[in-house]
Amino acid sequence: MSAPVRQAALLALACALSLLSACAGTGGSSAGSSTSTAGKIVFRDYTFGKEMTLISSSMLADLGYEGADYEERRLSYYSELDRDPAKASAKACHDDAMTGLLQALKESGLDQWAVPGPAAPAGGGSKGKSFEITVNGSTTHVDQQSDLSAFIQFMSLYVEVYNAYQGYNSVEGSVQFEQPAYGKNIGGNR
């Protein structure tokens, strides 16, 4: 990963972690704050039929989840997920973390590869991986066929922020990403 992209990822992660500690006593960012981003990013691995979702507090409010702040909306969202084991890999995040992640993705070239509209649903027999990004009501997607090295950068950024947050099932069955290992054996023994 290039140094500027790594710095952007660390900025997004630092923002997320600082908010976790700073917002604990204040109730978090309100949905109307200047740093709010109503966003949701879904990573899909078609080969294994898996989805990993990261959704902002403002998006939860927009979707009608009850609560005056991040913590309350997160609990409302996770209590609904308890009824749907297929959604075990969904995580709620602070608005500022989503904003930082989206900024880091854009700085690493996301707009160049993003295609308007939603990505194909998981389980449709497709191969590969994709990201579906919904921000303030607009949905785009990018898949690994567009540019593999760019996609690996996008995935690395997403993984760092996704792993910083606890899921509703963080004790048992929690999904943790591992950093992508594409291309480590390219040009090796044949």
Backbone bond lengths (Angstrom), bond angles and torsions (degrees), N, CA, C in turn:
res aa  C-N    CA-C-N  psi(-1)  N-CA   C-N-CA  omega(-1)  CA-C   N-CA-C  phi
1 M - - - 1.454 - - 1.520 107.11 -
2 S 1.323 117.20 135.96 1.455 121.09 -178.49 1.529 110.11 -68.81
3 A 1.337 115.26 157.07 1.470 120.80 -177.85 1.530 112.46 -59.50
4 P 1.357 120.66 -45.66 1.468 119.12 179.51 1.535 112.99 -62.89
5 V 1.324 116.46 -38.31 1.465 119.33 179.27 1.517 109.84 -68.56
6 R 1.334 116.61 -41.30 1.463 120.78 178.03 1.528 110.16 -60.96
7 Q 1.353 117.05 -41.99 1.457 121.05 178.49 1.526 110.89 -63.41
8 A 1.324 117.14 -40.56 1.469 120.47 178.67 1.522 110.27 -64.19
9 A 1.327 116.58 -39.90 1.464 120.51 178.40 1.519 110.65 -64.73
10 L 1.314 116.32 -43.48 1.455 119.86 179.39 1.530 111.28 -65.99
11 L 1.346 117.05 -35.22 1.451 121.08 175.77 1.531 110.61 -62.16
12 A 1.329 116.36 -46.12 1.465 120.39 178.93 1.528 110.43 -62.88
13 L 1.337 116.78 -41.84 1.459 120.88 179.87 1.525 110.66 -67.58
14 A 1.335 117.50 -43.07 1.461 120.59 178.86 1.520 110.68 -61.87
15 C 1.326 115.92 -40.61 1.464 120.64 177.79 1.531 109.62 -60.75
16 A 1.315 115.98 -45.79 1.461 120.54 -179.02 1.524 111.07 -63.16
17 L 1.326 117.09 -46.13 1.458 120.36 -177.37 1.521 112.00 -69.50
18 S 1.341 117.33 -38.49 1.462 118.89 178.16 1.522 110.72 -65.40
19 L 1.317 115.85 -35.44 1.463 118.97 178.00 1.518 111.72 -68.45
20 L 1.319 116.78 -34.49 1.457 119.36 179.41 1.518 110.42 -60.39
21 S 1.329 117.29 -40.47 1.456 119.14 179.96 1.522 111.89 -83.75
22 A 1.335 118.81 -41.84 1.460 121.21 -177.10 1.518 112.62 -69.39
23 C 1.324 117.27 -34.96 1.461 120.06 -176.31 1.513 113.14 -83.40
24 A 1.315 117.32 -9.82 1.456 119.39 -176.69 1.525 111.45 -58.25
25 G 1.338 117.60 -37.94 1.445 119.81 -178.84 1.513 114.49 -95.95
26 T 1.325 117.70 -11.06 1.454 119.46 -173.89 1.514 113.51 -106.86
27 G 1.319 117.39 -9.51 1.457 119.41 -179.09 1.515 113.17 92.32
28 G 1.350 118.14 -2.60 1.462 120.22 175.71 1.511 112.84 88.50
29 S 1.303 115.19 -177.80 1.467 121.86 179.38 1.512 109.35 -77.54
30 S 1.301 115.44 142.26 1.454 118.17 176.41 1.515 109.94 -80.98
31 A 1.312 116.65 158.77 1.459 120.84 -177.95 1.511 111.63 -63.29
32 G 1.312 118.99 -21.42 1.450 121.53 -178.12 1.512 114.43 -97.59
33 S 1.338 118.95 6.36 1.454 119.89 -178.07 1.519 110.77 -68.97
34 S 1.340 115.05 162.52 1.464 119.63 -175.35 1.521 112.12 -68.54
35 T 1.337 118.28 -19.26 1.453 120.21 -179.38 1.527 112.30 -98.36
36 S 1.300 117.88 7.74 1.460 121.35 -178.01 1.518 111.62 -68.57
37 T 1.296 115.80 134.51 1.453 121.36 170.85 1.508 107.37 -131.34
38 A 1.322 115.87 115.66 1.454 120.63 174.25 1.520 105.57 -80.19
39 G 1.319 116.58 97.83 1.446 119.47 -174.92 1.515 113.58 -142.27
40 K 1.336 113.91 156.95 1.459 121.46 176.43 1.526 106.61 -146.11
41 I 1.328 115.53 132.88 1.456 120.64 176.58 1.526 106.98 -124.25
42 V 1.329 115.12 125.19 1.465 121.09 179.30 1.526 107.59 -113.79
43 F 1.328 116.12 121.15 1.458 122.24 173.97 1.521 106.96 -95.12
44 R 1.322 117.10 127.45 1.466 121.01 -179.76 1.526 110.23 -118.86
45 D 1.310 114.84 131.04 1.467 121.88 172.95 1.520 105.65 -110.14
46 Y 1.316 115.64 101.29 1.464 120.98 -174.63 1.519 112.62 -69.49
47 T 1.309 116.67 -32.28 1.460 120.08 -178.52 1.523 111.30 -59.96
48 F 1.344 116.14 -40.72 1.458 120.64 -177.95 1.522 113.26 -104.88
49 G 1.341 117.68 0.84 1.461 121.48 178.42 1.514 114.08 66.39
50 K 1.337 118.09 33.64 1.468 122.30 -176.82 1.517 111.08 -109.61
51 E 1.329 115.02 150.13 1.462 123.22 174.08 1.517 109.11 -129.87
52 M 1.329 116.41 137.88 1.449 122.57 173.83 1.525 106.72 -124.80
53 T 1.334 117.04 120.47 1.456 122.04 -174.15 1.520 110.82 -114.14
54 L 1.337 115.36 135.99 1.456 122.72 172.11 1.527 106.00 -122.06
55 I 1.340 117.14 123.28 1.462 121.34 -174.45 1.526 109.65 -131.44
56 S 1.338 115.87 136.82 1.461 120.46 -176.98 1.528 111.87 -81.08
57 S 1.323 114.38 159.05 1.461 121.24 178.71 1.528 111.53 -58.95
58 S 1.332 117.56 -40.31 1.467 120.02 178.95 1.521 111.51 -65.01
59 M 1.326 117.45 -36.83 1.461 120.64 177.67 1.524 109.41 -65.29
60 L 1.325 116.84 -39.43 1.466 119.88 176.85 1.522 110.60 -60.77
61 A 1.342 116.50 -41.79 1.472 120.25 177.91 1.527 109.84 -63.80
62 D 1.336 116.68 -43.13 1.469 120.75 178.86 1.524 111.95 -61.53
63 L 1.326 116.75 -31.84 1.465 121.67 -179.47 1.528 112.47 -84.72
64 G 1.335 116.65 -1.13 1.457 120.27 175.04 1.514 116.05 92.95
65 Y 1.325 117.79 13.64 1.465 118.94 176.74 1.515 109.06 -74.06
66 E 1.325 116.03 135.00 1.452 121.62 -175.31 1.520 111.04 -73.27
67 G 1.330 114.30 150.32 1.451 120.64 175.84 1.511 111.76 135.76
68 A 1.329 114.73 146.43 1.459 120.65 -178.80 1.519 112.20 -90.11
69 D 1.332 117.15 -13.95 1.464 119.89 -177.52 1.531 110.15 -148.38
70 Y 1.317 115.00 -178.90 1.465 121.25 -177.19 1.522 112.12 -54.87
71 E 1.327 117.07 -50.09 1.467 120.57 -175.51 1.529 111.53 -59.57
72 E 1.319 117.13 -45.55 1.466 120.22 -178.32 1.526 111.66 -67.43
73 R 1.332 116.85 -41.87 1.473 119.76 178.69 1.520 110.96 -66.23
74 R 1.328 116.27 -40.06 1.469 120.75 178.91 1.524 109.92 -60.18
75 L 1.320 117.42 -44.90 1.465 120.67 179.34 1.524 111.54 -64.17
76 S 1.329 116.41 -40.37 1.459 120.68 177.62 1.527 110.37 -62.53
77 Y 1.320 116.67 -44.50 1.471 122.21 179.21 1.525 110.88 -64.02
78 Y 1.328 116.86 -48.04 1.456 120.42 -177.97 1.520 111.95 -66.17
79 S 1.344 117.70 -33.13 1.462 118.58 178.42 1.524 110.59 -65.81
80 E 1.327 117.77 -32.32 1.463 120.33 175.22 1.534 110.68 -71.38
81 L 1.319 116.83 -36.60 1.464 120.63 -179.98 1.520 111.68 -66.35
82 D 1.334 116.63 -28.38 1.468 119.75 177.52 1.517 111.44 -56.75
83 R 1.327 116.23 -27.65 1.456 120.54 -179.41 1.524 112.13 -85.26
84 D 1.341 117.80 -4.98 1.456 121.66 -177.05 1.530 109.89 -133.63
85 P 1.333 117.70 88.93 1.461 120.78 -176.73 1.524 113.92 -60.87
86 A 1.328 118.37 -18.65 1.462 120.99 178.71 1.524 111.14 -68.98
87 K 1.317 117.42 -17.53 1.467 121.80 -178.55 1.526 112.23 -100.15
88 A 1.314 117.43 26.69 1.463 121.97 -175.48 1.522 113.47 -62.11
89 S 1.299 118.45 -16.63 1.458 120.59 -176.23 1.526 112.86 -106.98
90 A 1.323 118.41 24.25 1.463 122.25 176.65 1.519 109.35 -93.00
91 K 1.329 116.45 136.31 1.458 121.08 179.52 1.524 109.73 -133.39
92 A 1.326 115.66 139.11 1.459 121.78 174.56 1.525 108.24 -93.47
93 C 1.348 116.31 145.89 1.463 120.44 179.51 1.523 110.29 -135.29
94 H 1.312 115.81 165.47 1.459 121.44 174.88 1.524 109.68 -68.01
95 D 1.314 115.66 151.50 1.466 121.34 178.42 1.524 111.89 -57.95
96 D 1.337 116.70 -41.98 1.461 120.05 -177.75 1.527 111.86 -65.93
97 A 1.327 117.36 -32.65 1.465 120.36 176.82 1.520 110.11 -67.40
98 M 1.333 116.84 -40.82 1.472 120.23 177.59 1.525 109.90 -64.80
99 T 1.331 116.77 -42.63 1.460 120.77 178.62 1.527 110.45 -60.44
100 G 1.331 117.22 -45.74 1.467 121.13 178.97 1.508 112.39 -63.41
101 L 1.327 116.73 -41.54 1.458 120.81 178.98 1.522 110.86 -64.77
102 L 1.314 117.25 -45.94 1.466 120.47 179.61 1.529 111.16 -62.91
103 Q 1.322 116.83 -38.45 1.464 120.29 177.79 1.528 110.01 -65.12
104 A 1.331 117.27 -43.79 1.463 120.52 179.12 1.531 110.79 -63.87
105 L 1.329 117.65 -40.22 1.464 120.83 177.52 1.530 111.30 -62.65
106 K 1.331 116.25 -42.97 1.473 119.64 178.50 1.515 111.37 -64.01
107 E 1.337 116.65 -42.02 1.457 120.37 179.42 1.526 112.21 -64.98
108 S 1.324 117.12 -24.39 1.459 120.17 178.50 1.528 112.05 -91.06
109 G 1.340 118.05 5.18 1.461 121.61 172.22 1.508 116.60 102.49
110 L 1.320 118.35 18.04 1.462 121.29 -178.29 1.528 112.62 -55.43
111 D 1.331 117.14 -44.15 1.467 120.16 -176.57 1.521 112.92 -59.58
112 Q 1.321 117.08 -29.26 1.464 121.09 179.78 1.528 111.92 -66.62
113 W 1.322 117.26 -30.68 1.468 121.15 -174.47 1.521 113.90 -108.37
114 A 1.323 118.03 -11.95 1.465 121.06 -176.64 1.528 111.21 -70.26
115 V 1.334 115.09 139.37 1.460 123.38 179.53 1.530 107.46 -115.47
116 P 1.340 118.50 134.17 1.469 119.54 179.38 1.529 112.04 -60.41
117 G 1.321 115.35 144.95 1.457 121.47 176.41 1.521 112.35 100.38
118 P 1.326 116.17 168.65 1.469 120.83 -178.53 1.525 112.22 -75.93
119 A 1.323 115.07 157.95 1.465 121.46 174.76 1.525 108.42 -79.60
120 A 1.317 115.86 163.49 1.467 120.37 176.67 1.531 109.04 -62.37
121 P 1.333 117.45 144.66 1.463 119.48 178.61 1.523 111.39 -68.82
122 A 1.326 115.96 153.15 1.469 120.67 176.99 1.525 109.20 -67.04
123 G 1.304 116.53 151.02 1.455 121.32 176.90 1.510 114.17 86.80
124 G 1.318 118.53 7.07 1.458 121.82 -178.28 1.515 113.98 -89.42
125 G 1.321 117.77 10.20 1.453 120.68 178.75 1.522 113.88 87.81
126 S 1.335 117.90 -1.22 1.462 121.22 178.06 1.521 110.05 -72.63
127 K 1.313 115.81 162.32 1.464 122.10 175.17 1.513 107.71 -114.43
128 G 1.317 116.13 161.33 1.451 121.21 176.64 1.513 113.03 94.88
129 K 1.340 114.69 -159.10 1.457 121.72 -175.42 1.528 109.24 -140.43
130 S 1.339 115.89 158.55 1.460 120.27 176.54 1.520 110.31 -152.44
131 F 1.331 114.16 162.84 1.459 122.32 170.23 1.512 107.62 -118.15
132 E 1.323 116.50 135.51 1.457 122.17 171.73 1.515 106.60 -114.70
133 I 1.323 116.52 120.75 1.454 122.17 -174.14 1.521 109.34 -115.34
134 T 1.327 116.55 120.27 1.456 121.68 176.65 1.525 107.45 -116.07
135 V 1.334 115.81 120.53 1.457 121.21 -179.80 1.514 108.23 -131.68
136 N 1.325 114.74 122.98 1.460 121.59 177.99 1.532 112.08 47.04
137 G 1.329 116.57 43.09 1.462 122.12 174.63 1.519 116.06 89.07
138 S 1.318 118.90 -6.09 1.460 122.23 -179.67 1.531 109.82 -107.11
139 T 1.342 117.20 131.24 1.460 121.74 -176.61 1.522 111.15 -114.75
140 T 1.340 114.82 133.77 1.458 122.89 173.07 1.518 107.33 -133.15
141 H 1.320 116.79 168.83 1.466 119.89 174.76 1.518 110.19 -146.61
142 V 1.308 114.42 160.42 1.460 121.94 176.34 1.526 106.53 -142.41
143 D 1.327 117.06 139.46 1.458 119.27 178.04 1.520 109.95 -122.99
144 Q 1.317 115.35 167.17 1.457 119.46 -174.43 1.523 113.23 -69.21
145 Q 1.315 118.89 -13.63 1.457 120.60 178.07 1.529 111.47 -73.75
146 S 1.343 118.07 -18.55 1.461 119.83 -177.91 1.522 111.29 -66.89
147 D 1.305 118.56 -54.51 1.459 123.86 177.64 1.518 106.58 -161.18
148 L 1.315 116.96 109.77 1.462 121.02 -171.97 1.522 112.46 -61.22
149 S 1.328 118.58 -43.42 1.468 119.18 -178.04 1.529 110.79 -66.58
150 A 1.326 118.15 -39.13 1.464 120.43 176.47 1.525 109.89 -65.39
151 F 1.319 117.20 -41.32 1.461 120.58 -179.24 1.528 110.34 -62.86
152 I 1.314 117.69 -38.71 1.466 121.12 177.88 1.519 110.22 -63.01
153 Q 1.334 117.78 -39.56 1.464 120.69 176.37 1.524 110.52 -63.57
154 F 1.325 117.50 -44.16 1.465 120.82 178.57 1.531 109.70 -59.47
155 M 1.326 115.69 -44.83 1.457 120.58 -178.06 1.525 110.98 -64.31
156 S 1.317 117.55 -41.69 1.465 120.94 179.23 1.521 111.55 -61.20
157 L 1.325 116.83 -43.16 1.463 120.78 178.00 1.526 110.76 -62.70
158 Y 1.321 116.15 -46.29 1.461 121.43 -179.00 1.523 111.21 -62.35
159 V 1.319 116.51 -43.98 1.463 122.03 -178.03 1.525 110.84 -58.57
160 E 1.326 117.53 -43.29 1.460 120.13 -177.22 1.523 111.82 -62.88
161 V 1.317 117.93 -43.11 1.463 120.22 -179.25 1.534 110.04 -75.43
162 Y 1.327 117.12 -42.79 1.467 121.18 179.78 1.531 110.70 -56.55
163 N 1.321 116.66 -45.90 1.464 120.53 -177.68 1.525 113.28 -71.05
164 A 1.339 117.88 -17.46 1.460 120.98 179.32 1.529 112.00 -73.25
165 Y 1.318 117.13 -18.10 1.461 121.15 -177.10 1.523 110.83 -106.48
166 Q 1.335 114.57 144.70 1.453 120.08 176.39 1.517 109.57 -86.24
167 G 1.320 114.83 139.14 1.455 119.96 174.55 1.510 110.02 -85.25
168 Y 1.303 115.77 173.56 1.465 118.89 -178.75 1.510 111.64 -68.59
169 N 1.313 118.08 -19.85 1.462 122.01 179.63 1.521 109.27 -113.61
170 S 1.321 117.48 43.99 1.457 121.33 -169.91 1.526 113.81 -65.70
171 V 1.310 118.55 -17.55 1.457 119.77 179.73 1.523 111.12 -86.94
172 E 1.318 117.03 -47.46 1.460 121.02 -175.85 1.523 109.51 -124.67
173 G 1.297 117.01 126.06 1.451 120.97 175.95 1.514 114.79 83.26
174 S 1.329 117.61 11.72 1.461 120.58 -178.39 1.514 110.96 -66.65
175 V 1.317 115.51 141.06 1.458 121.05 178.83 1.518 108.34 -98.34
176 Q 1.314 117.00 123.46 1.448 122.50 174.72 1.518 107.47 -120.48
177 F 1.309 115.59 131.94 1.453 120.26 176.28 1.512 109.90 -76.70
178 E 1.295 115.19 152.70 1.446 120.60 167.13 1.510 106.19 -110.08
179 Q 1.328 116.01 148.60 1.451 119.29 179.31 1.522 109.15 -58.23
180 P 1.327 117.45 141.86 1.466 120.72 -178.75 1.519 111.07 -60.82
181 A 1.314 115.21 143.97 1.463 120.95 -178.28 1.521 110.66 -120.55
182 Y 1.332 117.05 27.83 1.452 120.44 -179.63 1.520 110.82 -61.40
183 G 1.303 115.34 143.54 1.450 120.99 169.34 1.515 116.12 77.26
184 K 1.325 118.90 3.48 1.467 119.33 -179.20 1.522 111.52 -67.58
185 N 1.317 117.99 -28.22 1.459 120.85 -178.24 1.528 112.77 -104.29
186 I 1.301 117.17 6.22 1.463 119.62 -179.41 1.531 108.83 -67.18
187 G 1.299 114.94 129.52 1.457 120.18 178.86 1.514 112.79 80.59
188 G 1.314 117.32 6.03 1.463 120.91 179.75 1.518 111.16 -80.92
189 N 1.293 115.23 -152.82 1.464 120.86 -179.12 1.523 110.41 -61.44
190 R 1.322 116.03 135.06 1.459 120.52 179.26 1.496 110.00 -123.97
